[in-house]
Amino acid sequence: MICDENPQLRIADLGKNPEKAISGLGRRIQLTTTPCHFGGVRYWFVCPKCRGRCGVLYPYYCRKCSNGRYKSELMSPQHRKVHKAIKIRASLGQKSGGILVPFPAKPKWMRRTTYERLKQEATTLEKSILAETEVWLQARRPPRKLPDKF
């Protein structure tokens, strides 16, 4: 199960008084609390299977009991690098094109030092991605056959 794609019940979405919100859901879910440092309490769900505290319930149980994984856990290291580079470019306003289009210009609201840092990080990632891809392609290229006669 991929947690990012499945229905979730989040304790934070239930508002200030989750006990009232829980009673209207139609199934019995236990809550527990922990004290906060400056007063008040924090609410948690109690997983019906492992009896552990959790902030999110996937259909019926916590993430561990549902054998849930996040998308990033299933990505290869190469794919995570590509994803991170695209995310940096998206934060700078790029809508499409991946890592092959020219780097986006500095957004009007962004500090120059922040832009330069993000650009350097993305450029380093992209160089690494291209170098690893080249090595991968070289390893899979069949050896060249020389013609028997010239």
C-alpha positions as a printed Julia matrix, in Angstrom:
150×3 Matrix{Float64}:
   0.0    0.0     0.0
   1.27   3.46   -0.9
   0.24   5.82    1.9
   0.24   8.95   -0.28
  -2.48   7.49   -2.53
  -4.87   5.95    0.03
  -7.65   7.49    2.12
  -6.45   8.85    5.43
  -8.03   9.98    8.66
  -5.8   12.68   10.18
  -6.15  13.8    13.76
  -5.22  17.35   12.69
  -8.21  17.48   10.31
 -10.69  16.89   13.13
 -10.33  20.35   14.67
 -10.09  21.5    18.29
 -12.38  18.83   19.74
 -11.72  15.54   17.94
 -13.87  13.55   20.4
 -17.05  15.08   18.97
 -15.87  14.64   15.37
 -14.98  10.97   15.98
 -18.48  10.16   17.26
 -19.98  11.12   13.88
 -17.77   8.78   11.81
 -19.78   5.62   12.44
 -16.95   3.41   13.69
 -15.33   3.22   17.08
 -11.9    4.82   17.25
 -10.1    5.34   20.53
  -8.24   8.54   21.33
  -5.47   9.23   23.78
  -3.76  12.45   24.83
  -0.3   13.66   25.75
   0.39  16.87   27.65
   1.99  19.81   25.84
   4.82  21.82   27.4
   2.86  25.08   27.68
  -0.43  23.56   28.78
  -3.2   21.81   26.93
  -3.14  18.37   25.4
  -2.35  16.77   22.03
  -4.77  14.16   20.73
  -3.68  10.88   19.1
  -5.51   7.93   17.58
  -4.94   4.52   19.16
  -4.31   1.89   16.47
  -6.78  -0.97   17.02
  -4.19  -3.58   16.02
  -0.9   -2.6    17.74
  -2.41  -0.23   20.36
   0.22   2.4    19.46
  -0.3    6.16   19.15
  -0.55   7.62   15.66
  -1.62  10.86   14.05
  -2.97   9.26   10.86
  -5.08   6.15   10.33
  -5.11   4.51    6.89
  -8.36   2.78    6.18
  -8.37   0.98    9.56
  -4.89   0.83   11.07
  -1.68   2.84   11.45
   0.96   2.9     8.7
   3.08   0.14   10.26
   0.17  -2.26   10.73
  -1.13  -1.56    7.21
   2.33  -2.29    5.74
   2.2    1.2     4.26
   5.08   2.82    2.41
   5.66   6.31    1.09
   6.45   6.8    -2.6
   9.96   8.01   -1.8
  10.77   4.73   -0.03
  10.12   2.84   -3.25
  12.23   5.12   -5.49
  15.74   4.23   -6.58
  18.53   6.64   -5.52
  18.74   7.87   -9.14
  14.99   8.56   -9.26
  15.12  10.41   -5.91
  17.83  12.71   -7.32
  15.74  13.48  -10.41
  12.69  14.09   -8.23
  14.65  16.48   -5.98
  16.07  18.43   -8.95
  12.6   18.8   -10.47
  11.24  19.93   -7.1
  13.9   22.65   -6.83
  13.07  23.84  -10.34
   9.34  23.84   -9.49
  10.02  26.01   -6.43
  11.59  28.53   -8.83
   8.5   28.59  -11.04
   9.25  25.98  -13.72
   6.05  24.24  -14.78
   7.3   21.51  -17.15
  10.3   20.24  -19.05
  12.16  18.31  -16.36
  15.9   18.87  -16.09
  16.56  19.23  -19.81
  15.21  22.76  -20.29
  17.21  25.9   -19.38
  17.25  26.8   -15.7
  14.4   29.19  -14.71
  15.12  32.85  -14.0
  15.18  34.18  -10.45
  11.65  34.81   -9.14
  10.97  38.45   -8.28
  10.3   37.71   -4.61
  13.37  35.52   -3.96
  16.66  36.71   -2.48
  19.64  36.42   -4.81
  21.64  34.27   -2.34
  18.75  31.81   -1.98
  18.36  31.58   -5.75
  22.09  31.01   -6.26
  22.15  28.29   -3.56
  19.17  26.47   -5.08
  20.62  26.81   -8.58
  23.96  25.39   -7.41
  22.25  22.47   -5.64
  20.11  21.65   -8.68
  23.07  21.96  -11.07
  25.16  19.6    -8.92
  22.31  17.08   -8.83
  21.76  17.31  -12.58
  25.47  16.81  -13.36
  25.48  13.77  -11.07
  22.36  12.38  -12.76
  23.8   12.83  -16.25
  27.17  11.32  -15.25
  25.5    8.27  -13.68
  23.25   7.86  -16.71
  26.26   7.99  -19.03
  28.07   5.31  -17.0
  24.92   3.17  -17.02
  24.56   3.52  -20.79
  28.25   2.73  -21.39
  27.93  -0.47  -19.36
  24.97  -1.63  -21.44
  26.32  -0.71  -24.87
  27.12  -3.81  -26.92
  30.73  -4.04  -28.11
  31.32  -2.72  -31.6
  31.96  -5.32  -34.23
  34.6   -4.45  -36.78
  33.88  -5.41  -40.35
  35.76  -8.47  -41.63
  36.85  -6.74  -44.82
  37.62  -3.13  -45.49
